[in-house]
């Protein structure tokens, strides 16, 4: 049994539908979860950065009120600057990764939509031609 061209088109359409579904399930959804997890980590880092900065500011204020030696105050300030710098580097790293992944996610969503639309159109067109052929055979 040889397949007609519209049946091949229908099979290609069904394949494209399956490909779009697979891309959605196995690539886009995990990518969205990864972006969300990184954003949550970013928010937690921001919160921790604010809390640490506040703790160091409180420590510095107490040291100044207690008339602590200048070396102790400068050591606390250096420690604060070191910790805040570490967080700023991490913030930049997370932001870069999230922005890069979101761009890829946008492109993949467009590809999935196009695959789904093209697959639906080909499968529907194949079915329509099949029905027209069957109707012609019944009339003729």
Rosetta blueprint (number, residue, H / E / L):
1 X L
2 X L
3 X L
4 X L
5 X H
6 X H
7 X H
8 X H
9 X H
10 X H
11 X H
12 X H
13 X H
14 X H
15 X H
16 X H
17 X H
18 X H
19 X H
20 X H
21 X H
22 X H
23 X H
24 X H
25 X H
26 X H
27 X H
28 X H
29 X H
30 X H
31 X H
32 X H
33 X H
34 X H
35 X H
36 X H
37 X H
38 X H
39 X H
40 X H
41 X H
42 X H
43 X H
44 X H
45 X H
46 X H
47 X H
48 X H
49 X H
50 X H
51 X H
52 X H
53 X H
54 X H
55 X H
56 X H
57 X H
58 X H
59 X H
60 X H
61 X H
62 X H
63 X H
64 X H
65 X H
66 X L
67 X L
68 X L
69 X L
70 X H
71 X H
72 X H
73 X H
74 X H
75 X H
76 X H
77 X H
78 X H
79 X H
80 X H
81 X H
82 X H
83 X H
84 X H
85 X H
86 X H
87 X H
88 X H
89 X H
90 X H
91 X H
92 X H
93 X H
94 X H
95 X H
96 X H
97 X H
98 X H
99 X H
100 X H
101 X H
102 X H
103 X H
104 X H
105 X H
106 X H
107 X H
108 X H
109 X H
110 X H
111 X H
112 X H
113 X H
114 X H
115 X H
116 X H
117 X H
118 X H
119 X H
120 X H
121 X H
122 X H
123 X H
124 X H
125 X H
126 X H
127 X H
128 X H
129 X H
130 X H
131 X H
132 X H
133 X H
134 X H
135 X H
136 X H
137 X H
138 X H
139 X H
140 X L
